[in-house]
Amino acid sequence: MSVLVFADSSEGKFKKTALEVVSYGKKVAEQLGTNVVALTINASDSSELYTYGAEKVVSVSNDALQTFNAKQYAAVITEVAKAQNATVVVVDSSTDGLYLAPIIAVNLEAGCVSNVVDVPSSTSPFTVKRKTFSNKAFSNTVISTEHKVIVVAKNSYGVHENVVTGSTETFEATIVESGVKSEKIERVTGKVTIADAEIVVSAGRGLKGPENWGMVEELASVLGAATACSKPVSDLGWRPHAEHVGQTGKPVASNLYIAIGISGAIQHLAGINASKVKVVINTDPEAPFFKAADYGIVGDAFEVVPKLIEKLKAFKAS
Ligand SMILES: Cc1cc2nc3c(=O)[nH]c(=O)nc-3n(C[C@H](O)[C@H](O)[C@H](O)COP(=O)(O)OP(=O)(O)OC[C@H]3O[C@@H](n4cnc5c(N)ncnc54)[C@H](O)[C@@H]3O)c2cc1C
């Protein structure tokens, strides 16, 4: 028996979520009295995963897997899970992870639970806690099948160092037909995406118009952050719809979320409340966002943001 985690990588480098699922898998393996095995696909160096508890890394390299294809990747993960006698398979909650989990679950006839925020509270019955109702509530879910597939919610368990002496073995995976009529041929943005971002700088209607987004872009660039916006801003065409966050937009689970000129309506908060630290800049001290904020600045964004940029630049230069 083992716990298999899929350590996803991009251009050969591990994503932070990969380190989180390895940390998570290590803990679950300890609870079950077994080992965690990390699977990598076309990653250049797997040794980083030993730092987070992966005693064993199974490395698959194949040109046919250069582009993500859920069916092909899920087949590889299933094959490795069977070869490693894994009863628990863990993936991250990225778009790719959410594609993979149900296919792996069908392949293994496993129970599958997404949005999981913690290691099992009990391994018999196997009980996991998951977020529900737009992250406003939690539920405990029992997975009663022999095999289990868990999707770990981003930034919920965290990355934990647990240095072990690991080893890597290569695996010749069977490549199945992709079976799809579309494929990703190009990545058109080099910017940090909202899903992967550690820091998100988001702005709302308080910025008055699209011509004022320069300072938001600049603040994001200084911080290495992704940019986001409230729904009205994308509805008005000030920013692309891809940046709209909230209940009807993208969810955000960053370490830091900076909200500029956003009122903090419940539909907005529903999508961002998984973020760890929230900083709010708003002229109105009664803005509802302040109740959800960890740090608040009552002030005019057009004065506060340029000062913040200046200070951050000076700090980085020092
Ligand atoms: C079914 C439904 C789904 C929805 N889904 C979403 C969603 O997913 N995401 C979302 O964001 N909204 C969503 N909404 C809309 C939501 O209810 C709010 O209307 C919206 O979030 C408000 O956007 P805002 O805060 O940018 O604008 P406003 O409500 O207009 O707030 C602007 C804020 O900027 C402040 N401000 C003004 N000038 C300045 C300044 N110079 N400096 C600093 N602050 C300033 C104001 O005090 C105010 O608080 C949804 C609504 C419905 C009905």
The ligand as a Gaussian input file, in Angstrom:
#p B3LYP/6-31G(d) Opt

LIG

0 1
 C      -25.604000      37.089000      -8.909000
 C      -24.485000      38.052000      -8.709000
 C      -23.174000      37.593000      -8.841000
 C      -22.117000      38.477000      -8.660000
 N      -20.821000      38.017000      -8.780000
 C      -19.812000      38.850000      -8.539000
 C      -18.447000      38.390000      -8.590000
 O      -18.177000      37.221000      -8.880000
 N      -17.472000      39.272000      -8.324000
 C      -17.718000      40.588000      -8.019000
 O      -16.742000      41.337000      -7.788000
 N      -18.975000      41.034000      -7.949000
 C      -20.017000      40.213000      -8.224000
 N      -21.287000      40.701000      -8.182000
 C      -21.484000      42.158000      -8.023000
 C      -21.388000      42.592000      -6.571000
 O      -22.646000      42.451000      -5.940000
 C      -20.957000      44.064000      -6.478000
 O      -21.867000      44.848000      -7.198000
 C      -19.555000      44.316000      -7.029000
 O      -18.630000      43.434000      -6.435000
 C      -19.147000      45.738000      -6.741000
 O      -17.956000      46.021000      -7.409000
 P      -16.972000      47.140000      -6.890000
 O      -16.710000      46.911000      -5.453000
 O      -15.836000      47.193000      -7.828000
 O      -17.824000      48.478000      -7.136000
 P      -18.609000      49.402000      -6.126000
 O      -19.641000      48.666000      -5.369000
 O      -19.052000      50.561000      -6.941000
 O      -17.532000      49.880000      -5.057000
 C      -16.480000      50.752000      -5.349000
 C      -15.735000      50.991000      -4.060000
 O      -14.623000      51.832000      -4.330000
 C      -14.499000      52.768000      -3.272000
 N      -13.813000      53.941000      -3.814000
 C      -14.324000      54.932000      -4.598000
 N      -13.357000      55.801000      -4.936000
 C      -12.208000      55.356000      -4.364000
 C      -10.880000      55.831000      -4.346000
 N      -10.499000      56.925000      -5.013000
 N       -9.962000      55.136000      -3.648000
 C      -10.315000      54.016000      -2.959000
 N      -11.558000      53.527000      -2.939000
 C      -12.501000      54.173000      -3.640000
 C      -15.897000      53.032000      -2.816000
 O      -15.924000      53.505000      -1.474000
 C      -16.553000      51.664000      -2.968000
 O      -16.451000      50.921000      -1.770000
 C      -22.372000      39.830000      -8.356000
 C      -23.686000      40.276000      -8.200000
 C      -24.726000      39.399000      -8.368000
 C      -26.134000      39.897000      -8.199000

